[in-house]
Amino acid sequence: MYIYDDFDRTLVQERVREFGDQVNRRLSGELTEEEFKPLRLMNGVYLQLHAYMLRIAIPYGTLSSDQMRMLAHVARRYDRNYGHFTTRQNIQFNWIKLKELPDAMADLARAGLHGMQTSGNCVRNVTTDQWAGVAPDEIEDPRIWAELLRQHLTLHPEFSFLPRKFKVALTAAAHDRAAVKIHDIGLRMHRNGAGETGFEVIVGGGLGRTPFIGKTIKPFLPKRDLLSYVEAIMRTYNQYGRRDNIYKARMKILVHELGAEKFAGEVEEEWQSIKDGPLALDPAVVADIAARFRYPQYELLADNPSELARAREDNRFRLWLDNSVTNHKVAGYAIVTLSLKPEGGPPGDATAAQMDTIAELADRYSHGEIRVGHEQNLALPHVAQRDLPTLWRALDGIGVATPNVNLISDIIACPGLDYCSLANARSIPVAEEITRRFRDLDLARNVGPLHINISGCINACGHHHIGHIGILGVEKNGEEYYQVTLGGRADDSAELGTILGPAVPYAEIADVVEDIATAYLELRARPGELFVDTVQRVGVDPFRERVYAAR
C-alpha cells in the first residue's frame, strides 16, 4: 500500500470543500446544469438516465481494507447498497443524490478516496496489473512509477483541459495483464541488452468509435526520463489534437493521421528541450516514492502445505483452487481472485455487505490489502497458502468464490442502457443470461479461457473490440440489436476482433454465443487449443456459417 502524505490529504479535503460549494450553488439555482457540468465532471460526477453517478478513483487498483469499508459505507448510506467496479480500476455509485454528494465525498476523503479526474478531458486514473508487486513474472513493482505519474499529472495546469480524455497504463510483467496497447500511452517495463530497466513506450491505442492498437514510438526509455518523455507526448497531443470535432479529438486519431513515425519525431523534438531539466528523475525522488509503499512482513513458509493437500479432497475447493488462485512471488503465499461474476448477476457489482466482509477478510488473510482488476474482479494479493481453505469457505459464503475466472461466464460489461444515457442497448441482462446458459462449470471448463466483452454503445466502455467474443449494442428502428466480433485480445498479442456478420436482435444474442461456443468445440484442433487460437487458425467464416445458417 502507498501511504499518502499531508499534501495528498490536504488536496483532497480542499477539493471536497470546493465541490461542496459548487453543489450548493447548483441547488440554489446560481449555476445552471450547463455551467455545473464541467465542474462536476472534473470531480467524477455524471448525470445518467435516472440519477447522478459518482465515480471514485482507485489508483493503480490498490485499496486498503479501511478504504473498502468506506466504499461499503457510501454504498449503504448514499446509494442503493452496492457499487460497480469498472475496467479502469474505479468504482461507480449509480444512485447518488446531488444534495448528498458533498457529504459522500467528505466521507470518502477521510479514507483518502476521491473522484478527481475520473471524468472530463484530462488524464484519467493511471492503471496497472492488479497483481503488481506480487506476480512472479514481473521485473519490479510498476505501481511506484504509476504513483509518480499520478502525482505529476493530477491537476496539472497544462493537461487539465485536453482535447479529449487521456488514459495511461503500465505493466512490468512478462505477460501483459494491463492491456497497455489499447491506451493513449502504454508503458511496458523491460530490460535492454545492457541489463538496464526502462520502458517501451506505446502510443495511440484506444477503442470506441474508431479503435486502434497502440504503436511503439520508443523501444527503450531510461527510468530517469519517464516524466519528461510523458510530458513531451502530452504537450504534442495538446498542441496538435483536434478540438473542433469530438469524434476526432482522441490521441489515437492524431497518431493515425500524422503517422507513428511523424508523431514520434514531434515528441522527440519536444523532449530534447526538456529532458535534462527539472523533470529528469532524481534517484532520491524515486526512492522516496518507493519508501512510501508498505509491503507485508512475509513469514517463512513452504509451498503446498499439508492444509492444502487435505483440503483438495473437497472437489468444490479443488476447482476453486485451480481456477481462482495464482502463484505468488514469495514461497508459501498465493494471490486469490474474487469473482464478481455470479450466475444471473450484474458483472462487477459488489454489495455493501460483501465489501465489508472482503475488508475483514483482507485484514485477516491479506495484510489489509485488496486489488481491483480491469476485468471487474477483485483480488487478495498476500494470502498464506495454509489459509486458503478457510478463506475459500468465507468467500463462498458471500458469493464471490465462483470458480469462473477467465472462463466464458467471467464477462466484462458496461452498465449499458439500464443506466447510461449514451447507450443504445442493454448490457447487463445480456451478461446475466449468458452466465445462466453457462452455469454448468464442466461445460465452461471444457470451453476453456474465453473472454466475452459487452458494450451498450460505440463508446466501448465494455471493451468489446478486444473481447475474444465482443458484443456491441446498436439500435435499429427503436429496437436493441447486437453486433458480434471474434478474435479480439488485449494481451501481448493485442488485436481487434473481426465482425462476424449482421447484428442480431436482443432475444437471439445469448443463442448466438451458444452457437459460437459449440462451433469452437467442434473446430478446435485439440482439447486445450484456446478459442482465440482457433479463430486465428480457421478465421471467422466457419463461425459465421454456424451462427447464420438458421437465421
C-alpha positions in Angstrom: 0.0 0.0 0.0 1.1 3.6 -0.7 0.9 5.8 2.4 -0.4 9.2 1.4 1.2 12.3 3.0 -0.2 15.5 4.4 -0.1 17.2 0.9 -2.4 14.5 -0.6 -4.8 14.6 2.3 -5.0 18.4 2.2 -5.5 18.4 -1.5 -8.4 16.0 -1.3 -10.1 17.8 1.6 -9.8 21.2 -0.1 -11.3 19.7 -3.3 -14.2 18.4 -1.3 -14.9 21.8 0.2 -14.6 23.5 -3.2 -17.0 21.0 -4.8 -19.5 21.3 -1.9 -19.7 25.0 -2.6 -20.3 24.3 -6.3 -23.1 21.8 -5.5 -24.8 24.3 -3.2 -24.7 26.9 -6.0 -26.3 24.4 -8.4 -29.0 23.6 -5.9 -29.8 27.2 -5.3 -30.0 27.9 -9.0 -27.0 30.2 -9.1 -25.4 27.7 -11.5 -27.3 26.2 -14.4 -26.8 22.5 -15.2 -24.7 23.5 -18.3 -22.5 25.7 -16.1 -22.3 23.0 -13.4 -21.4 20.2 -15.9 -17.6 20.9 -16.3 -17.3 21.3 -12.6 -19.0 18.0 -11.7 -17.1 16.1 -14.4 -13.8 17.1 -13.0 -14.9 15.5 -9.8 -16.2 12.3 -11.3 -19.9 13.1 -11.3 -22.0 12.2 -14.3 -25.7 12.8 -15.0 -27.1 9.4 -16.2 -30.5 8.2 -17.2 -32.0 8.1 -13.8 -29.7 9.9 -11.4 -26.2 11.3 -10.8 -23.4 8.8 -10.9 -20.2 9.2 -8.8 -17.0 7.6 -10.0 -14.2 7.1 -7.5 -10.6 6.6 -8.4 -8.7 3.6 -7.1 -5.1 4.5 -8.2 -3.5 1.5 -9.9 -6.2 -0.7 -8.4 -4.9 -0.8 -4.9 -7.3 -0.5 -1.9 -6.8 -0.8 1.8 -9.3 -2.6 3.9 -10.3 0.7 5.6 -10.9 2.2 2.1 -13.1 -0.8 1.2 -15.1 -0.3 4.4 -15.6 3.4 3.4 -16.8 2.3 0.0 -19.3 -0.1 1.7 -20.4 2.8 3.9 -21.1 5.1 0.9 -22.9 2.3 -0.9 -25.1 1.8 2.2 -25.6 5.4 3.2 -25.8 7.3 -0.1 -26.6 4.7 -2.8 -28.7 1.5 -3.1 -26.4 -0.8 -1.2 -23.9 -1.6 -3.9 -21.1 -0.3 -6.0 -19.9 -1.2 -9.5 -16.2 -1.8 -10.2 -15.1 -0.7 -13.7 -12.5 -1.6 -16.3 -10.4 1.4 -15.2 -10.0 0.0 -11.7 -12.5 2.6 -10.4 -15.8 2.1 -8.6 -19.1 3.8 -9.5 -22.2 4.6 -7.4 -25.2 4.9 -9.7 -27.9 6.4 -7.5 -26.2 9.3 -5.6 -28.5 12.3 -4.8 -27.0 15.6 -5.7 -27.7 17.2 -2.4 -25.8 14.4 -0.6 -22.8 14.4 -2.9 -20.7 16.7 -0.7 -21.3 14.6 2.4 -20.5 11.4 0.5 -17.3 12.9 -0.9 -16.3 14.2 2.6 -16.7 10.7 4.0 -14.6 9.3 1.1 -11.9 11.9 1.6 -11.4 10.7 5.2 -10.2 7.4 3.7 -8.1 9.1 1.1 -10.6 8.5 -1.8 -11.8 11.0 -4.3 -13.3 11.4 -7.8 -10.8 13.9 -9.2 -10.0 13.3 -12.9 -12.2 10.2 -13.2 -14.1 12.0 -15.9 -13.5 15.1 -18.2 -10.9 15.9 -20.7 -7.9 15.1 -18.5 -5.6 12.3 -17.6 -7.8 9.5 -16.1 -6.9 7.0 -13.4 -3.5 5.5 -14.1 -3.9 1.7 -14.2 -1.6 -1.3 -14.0 -1.6 -5.0 -13.4 -3.8 -6.0 -10.5 -1.1 -8.4 -9.3 1.6 -5.7 -9.3 4.2 -6.2 -6.7 3.4 -9.8 -6.1 3.4 -11.5 -9.5 6.4 -13.9 -10.1 6.8 -12.8 -13.7 7.4 -9.0 -13.2 10.6 -7.1 -13.2 9.7 -4.8 -10.4 6.6 -3.2 -8.8 5.2 -0.8 -11.6 3.0 0.9 -9.0 5.9 3.1 -8.0 6.0 4.5 -11.5 2.2 4.8 -11.7 2.3 6.8 -8.4 5.0 9.1 -9.9 2.7 9.7 -12.9 -0.3 10.2 -10.7 1.4 12.9 -8.6 2.7 14.7 -11.7 -0.5 14.6 -13.7 -3.1 15.3 -11.0 -4.4 18.8 -11.6 -1.5 19.5 -14.0 -2.4 23.0 -15.2 -1.3 22.3 -18.8 -3.2 19.0 -19.1 -6.4 19.6 -17.2 -8.3 20.6 -20.4 -7.0 18.3 -23.1 -8.7 17.9 -26.5 -10.2 14.7 -25.1 -9.9 12.2 -22.2 -6.5 10.5 -21.8 -5.6 7.1 -20.4 -2.3 5.7 -19.3 -1.4 2.1 -18.3 1.8 0.3 -17.1 3.0 -3.2 -16.9 6.2 -4.7 -15.6 5.3 -8.3 -16.2 6.3 -10.7 -19.0 2.7 -11.2 -19.8 0.7 -8.0 -20.2 -2.3 -8.0 -17.8 -2.8 -4.2 -18.0 -3.8 -4.0 -21.7 -1.2 -1.4 -22.4 -1.7 -1.5 -26.2 -5.2 0.0 -26.0 -4.2 3.1 -24.1 -3.3 6.6 -25.2 0.1 5.8 -23.5 1.1 2.3 -22.7 4.3 1.6 -20.8 5.9 -1.8 -20.7 8.9 -2.2 -18.4 11.7 -4.5 -19.6 15.5 -4.8 -19.7 17.7 -3.7 -22.6 20.7 -5.6 -23.9 22.9 -3.9 -21.2 20.6 -5.2 -18.4 19.2 -1.8 -17.6 15.5 -1.5 -16.8 13.4 1.0 -18.7 10.1 1.4 -20.6 8.9 0.5 -24.1 6.6 3.5 -24.9 3.4 2.7 -26.9 1.0 5.4 -28.0 -2.2 5.9 -29.9 -4.1 2.8 -28.6 -7.8 3.1 -27.8 -11.2 1.7 -28.6 -14.6 3.4 -29.1 -15.9 4.7 -32.4 -12.5 4.3 -34.1 -10.4 1.6 -32.5 -6.6 1.3 -32.8 -3.9 -0.9 -31.3 -1.1 1.3 -30.0 2.2 1.7 -31.8 5.7 1.7 -30.2 7.5 5.0 -30.6 10.4 4.4 -28.3 11.6 0.8 -27.7 13.6 1.7 -24.6 13.2 4.8 -22.4 15.5 5.0 -19.3 13.7 5.4 -16.0 15.1 8.9 -15.3 13.3 10.1 -18.4 9.8 8.8 -17.7 8.2 12.1 -16.6 9.9 14.2 -19.2 9.0 11.9 -22.1 5.4 11.5 -21.0 5.3 15.3 -20.7 6.6 15.6 -24.2 3.9 13.2 -25.5 1.2 15.2 -23.8 2.4 18.5 -25.0 2.5 17.2 -28.5 -1.1 15.9 -28.2 -2.2 19.1 -26.6 -0.8 21.2 -29.4 -1.9 19.1 -32.4 -5.0 17.3 -31.1 -8.3 18.2 -32.7 -10.7 20.4 -30.6 -13.2 21.2 -33.4 -14.6 17.6 -33.6 -15.2 15.4 -30.6 -15.0 12.3 -32.7 -11.5 13.1 -34.0 -10.1 14.5 -30.8 -8.5 11.4 -29.2 -4.8 10.8 -29.2 -5.3 7.7 -31.4 -6.7 9.8 -34.2 -3.7 12.2 -34.1 -1.2 9.3 -34.2 -3.1 7.7 -37.0 -3.3 10.8 -39.1 0.2 12.0 -38.5 1.7 8.5 -38.6 3.6 7.0 -35.8 7.0 8.0 -37.2 6.0 11.6 -37.6 4.4 11.8 -34.2 7.5 10.2 -32.6 9.6 12.9 -34.3 7.4 15.7 -32.9 7.7 14.1 -29.4 11.4 13.7 -29.7 11.9 17.4 -30.7 9.9 18.5 -27.7 11.6 16.0 -25.4 15.1 17.1 -26.3 14.2 20.6 -25.0 13.1 19.4 -21.5 14.7 16.0 -20.8 17.6 17.4 -18.9 15.5 19.9 -16.9 13.6 19.6 -13.7 11.6 16.6 -14.9 14.6 14.4 -15.1 14.0 12.0 -12.2 16.5 12.1 -9.4 17.0 8.6 -8.0 16.4 10.1 -4.5 12.9 11.2 -5.6 12.1 7.7 -6.9 13.5 6.2 -3.7 11.3 8.4 -1.6 8.2 7.3 -3.5 9.2 3.7 -3.3 9.7 4.1 0.5 6.1 5.2 0.9 4.9 1.8 -0.3 4.4 -0.6 2.6 4.9 -4.3 1.9 3.9 -7.1 4.2 6.4 -8.8 6.5 6.0 -12.2 5.0 6.6 -15.3 7.1 9.0 -18.0 6.0 6.5 -20.6 4.7 6.8 -23.6 2.5 4.8 -24.1 -0.7 1.9 -26.6 -0.8 1.4 -27.0 3.0 -0.4 -30.1 4.4 -3.6 -28.0 4.9 -3.9 -27.7 1.1 -3.4 -31.4 0.5 -6.2 -32.3 2.8 -8.5 -29.6 1.5 -8.0 -30.8 -2.1 -10.1 -33.8 -1.3 -13.1 -31.5 -1.4 -13.9 -31.2 -5.1 -15.5 -27.8 -4.8 -12.4 -26.4 -3.1 -10.1 -28.1 -5.6 -12.0 -26.5 -8.6 -11.8 -23.0 -6.9 -8.1 -23.5 -6.1 -7.2 -24.4 -9.7 -9.3 -21.6 -11.1 -9.0 -18.6 -8.8 -5.6 -19.0 -7.0 -2.4 -17.8 -8.7 1.3 -18.2 -7.8 2.9 -15.6 -5.7 6.5 -14.4 -5.9 7.0 -15.4 -2.2 7.1 -19.1 -1.3 4.1 -20.2 0.8 1.8 -17.4 -0.4 -0.8 -17.0 -3.1 -2.9 -14.4 -5.0 -6.6 -15.0 -4.8 -9.1 -13.6 -7.3 -12.6 -12.9 -6.1 -15.2 -13.4 -8.9 -17.7 -10.6 -9.1 -19.5 -12.5 -11.9 -22.2 -14.6 -10.2 -24.7 -16.6 -12.2 -27.5 -14.2 -13.2 -25.9 -11.2 -11.6 -24.6 -7.9 -13.0 -20.8 -8.1 -13.8 -18.6 -6.1 -11.5 -21.1 -5.3 -8.8 -20.4 -5.8 -5.0 -22.9 -5.2 -2.3 -22.1 -3.2 0.8 -22.2 -6.3 2.9 -19.8 -8.1 0.5 -17.4 -5.2 0.6 -17.5 -5.1 4.5 -16.7 -8.8 4.6 -14.0 -8.6 2.0 -12.4 -5.8 4.1 -12.5 -8.0 7.2 -11.0 -11.0 5.2 -8.3 -8.7 3.8 -7.3 -7.8 7.3 -7.3 -11.4 8.5 -5.7 -13.0 5.4 -4.1 -10.4 3.1 -2.3 -7.9 5.2 -5.2 -5.4 4.8 -4.9 -5.0 1.0 -7.3 -5.6 -1.9 -6.8 -5.1 -5.6 -9.2 -4.2 -8.4 -8.6 -5.6 -11.8 -9.7 -4.3 -15.2 -11.6 -7.5 -15.7 -14.0 -6.1 -13.0 -13.0 -8.7 -10.3 -11.1 -8.2 -7.0 -8.0 -9.9 -5.6 -6.4 -10.5 -2.3 -2.7 -10.3 -3.1 -1.0 -11.7 0.1 -2.7 -14.9 1.2 -0.7 -17.6 3.0 -1.4 -20.9 1.3 -2.2 -22.5 4.6 -5.2 -20.1 5.0 -6.7 -20.9 1.6 -9.3 -23.5 2.7 -10.6 -21.2 5.5 -10.6 -18.2 3.2 -12.5 -20.1 0.5 -15.3 -21.0 2.8 -15.7 -17.4 3.8 -15.6 -16.2 0.2 -18.1 -18.9 -0.8 -20.4 -17.7 2.0 -20.7 -14.2 0.4 -20.9 -15.4 -3.2 -17.5 -14.4 -4.6 -15.9 -17.8 -4.9 -17.5 -18.8 -8.2 -14.6 -20.7 -10.0 -15.2 -19.0 -13.3 -12.3 -16.6 -13.6 -11.2 -16.2 -17.2 -14.0 -18.6 -18.3 -16.9 -17.8 -20.6 -19.1 -16.5 -17.7 -16.4 -14.1 -16.4 -17.9 -11.3 -18.6 -16.8 -7.7 -18.8 -19.7 -5.4 -19.4 -20.5 -1.7 -19.1 -23.8 -0.6 -17.3 -25.5 -0.1 -20.7 -29.0 1.2 -21.3 -30.1 0.3 -17.8 -28.1 3.4 -16.6 -26.2 5.2 -19.3 -27.8 8.0 -21.3 -25.3 7.3 -24.2 -26.2 3.6 -24.6 -28.2 2.1 -27.4 -28.9 -1.3 -25.8 -28.7 -3.1 -22.5 -25.5 -4.9 -21.5 -26.3 -6.3 -18.0 -29.3 -8.5 -19.0 -27.3 -10.0 -21.8 -24.4 -10.8 -19.5 -26.8 -12.2 -16.9 -28.4 -14.5 -19.5 -25.1 -15.8 -20.8 -24.0 -16.7 -17.3 -27.2 -18.7 -16.9 -26.5 -20.5 -20.2 -23.0 -21.5 -19.0 -23.8 -22.2 -15.3 -22.5 -25.8 -15.9 -18.9 -25.3 -14.9 -17.8 -28.6 -16.5 -19.0 -27.1 -19.8 -17.3 -23.8 -19.1 -14.0 -25.5 -18.3 -14.3 -27.6 -21.4 -14.6 -24.4 -23.4 -11.6 -23.0 -21.5 -10.3 -19.5 -21.3 -12.7 -17.3 -23.3 -13.4 -13.6 -22.6 -16.7 -12.0 -23.5 -16.8 -8.2 -23.5 -20.1 -6.3 -23.9 -20.6 -2.6 -24.7 -24.0 -0.9 -24.8 -22.8 1.6 -27.4 -19.9 2.5 -29.7 -18.0 4.3 -26.9 -16.9 0.7 -25.9 -16.7 1.1 -22.2 -17.1 -2.7 -22.1 -14.0 -3.1 -24.4 -15.9 -5.2 -26.9 -13.3 -4.7 -29.6 -10.8 -6.8 -27.6 -13.1 -9.5 -26.4 -12.5 -13.0 -27.6 -16.2 -12.6 -28.3 -17.1 -9.0 -28.5 -20.7 -7.8 -28.3 -21.8 -4.3 -29.2 -25.3 -3.0 -28.6 -26.8 -1.0 -31.6 -30.2 0.5 -32.2 -32.3 -0.5 -35.3 -35.7 1.2 -35.7 -36.0 1.7 -32.0 -35.1 -1.9 -31.1 -32.0 -3.3 -29.4 -29.6 -5.3 -31.7 -26.1 -6.7 -31.1 -23.1 -6.8 -33.4 -20.6 -9.6 -32.7 -16.9 -9.7 -33.2 -14.5 -12.6 -32.8 -10.8 -13.0 -32.1 -10.0 -9.8 -30.2 -7.5 -9.8 -27.4 -5.8 -7.3 -25.1 -2.6 -9.1 -24.1 0.9 -9.1 -25.6 -0.6 -10.0 -29.0 -3.3 -7.4 -28.8 -5.7 -7.5 -31.7 -9.1 -6.1 -32.6 -11.9 -8.5 -33.2 -13.4 -9.2 -36.7 -17.1 -8.6 -37.3 -19.0 -11.8 -37.6 -21.9 -10.6 -39.6 -25.2 -8.7 -39.4 -26.4 -7.6 -35.9 -28.9 -9.9 -34.2 -31.9 -8.9 -32.1 -31.8 -8.9 -28.2 -33.8 -12.1 -28.0 -31.1 -14.0 -30.0 -27.8 -12.8 -28.7 -27.4 -15.5 -26.0 -28.2 -18.1 -28.6 -25.5 -16.7 -30.8 -22.9 -17.0 -28.1 -24.0 -20.6 -27.5 -23.7 -21.3 -31.2 -20.2 -19.8 -31.3 -19.1 -21.9 -28.3 -20.5 -25.1 -29.8 -18.7 -24.4 -33.2 -15.5 -23.8 -31.3 -15.6 -27.1 -29.6 -16.0 -28.8 -33.0 -13.4 -26.7 -34.8 -10.5 -26.7 -32.3 -7.6 -28.8 -33.3 -7.3 -30.5 -29.9 -8.7 -30.1 -26.4 -6.8 -27.2 -24.9 -6.4 -25.1 -28.1 -7.6 -21.7 -27.0 -10.6 -20.1 -28.6 -8.6 -17.1 -29.9 -6.0 -19.5 -31.4 -8.8 -21.5 -33.2 -10.3 -18.2 -34.6 -6.8 -17.2 -35.8 -6.3 -20.6 -37.4 -9.6 -21.1 -39.2 -10.9 -17.5 -39.5 -14.4 -16.3 -38.7 -16.2 -17.9 -41.7 -16.9 -21.3 -40.1 -18.4 -19.5 -37.1 -20.4 -17.2 -39.4 -21.9 -20.2 -41.2 -22.9 -21.8 -37.9 -24.5 -18.6 -36.5 -26.4 -17.5 -39.5 -27.4 -20.9 -41.0 -30.7 -21.0 -39.2 -31.4 -17.2 -39.1 
